[in-house]
C-alpha cells in the first residue's frame, strides 16, 4: 500500500512541513546531538528488530541504549584516567622533544634559536594543555545536558525506528520504492562502516600496540597503546601521529634502536596495516567507494560542519555516488557499477 499523492491534502501537508521547519530551526543548536543519536540508532535498528521478537520493544530499546552508553562511558573513563595518570610523563616527553631544539643540542643548525625562545615555546605548549583541560572542565554542565539529550534521543530513535521505517516505506510510490530502499541500504552500510569499522580498527590497534611497545622496551605500555587506539579513530592519520612523535622523542634522546623499531616495525604494523590497508578494505567492501572519497568525506565534512561532519561528510558523498549509480540505471537503462538488475 502506497500513499495516494493526487488525493492527499496538500494544505495539511504544507502546514506539517512548516511545523517541521520551525521545529528544525528552534532546535538547530542541538542538531549535532540529534544527528549523532539518529546515526547510531540507524545502525542499531536491525538489532532492535531482532530483539523485539523475543522481548518487548521498549525493553530491547532500553537494553541497546544502556549497552551503547555503558561501552562509551567505560571507554571515555578508561581513556581519560590513563591520560591523567600519565600527564606528567607526557609533559616530560614534550619537553624532551622541544628541548632537543635548543642551540646547544643542535650546534650546526643553520637558523639558530635563542634559549629564551625555546623555553618560551615549552612554557606555551604546557600552558596550552592546561588551558584546554580547563576549558573542557568548564563545559562539563553543557556536556552533561547534551549527553542526557543524546541518551533520550537514542532510546526514542531505537524504539521508534522499525515503525518509522515501515511508515516511510508506505509513503513511497510503488515505482520508486526499489531505488529508495537502495538509498536506505547505502545509508545503513555507510553508518555501519563509520561506527563498527572505526571502533574495530581502534580496538585492533590497541591490542597490536601492546606487544610492540613491550618489544620497544617502553615502561608506559598501556599509556601508549591507549593513545594509539584513540588516534586510530582519526582515519588515514591515526597512530602515525603518535609514532612520528615517538620517533622524534627517540631521536632527541639518541635512542637509535627505538627509532629503527618505530620506522620498520611500528609504522608498518600500526600505521600501514591497520590504518592505510585494513580500514579502507573493510569500509570499501561494505559501501564500495574509493578510499580517497572516504578521506575527503571525513576531513571535508569536519572542515565544513564541525565534529558531526565526521559522520555526515562520508555519508553525503556515499549517497551522492549511490544517486549517480541510480541515475545511470534509470536514464541509461543499464545497471551502473556497484549495482545489478536485482539490487
PyMOL commands that set and color helices and strands:
alter all, ss='L'
color gray80, all
select helices_A, chain A and resi 10-26+28-51+57-85+87-99+115-138+140-171+174-216+221-231+239-252+256-287+291-332
alter helices_A, ss='H'
color red, helices_A
deselect
rebuild
show_as cartoon
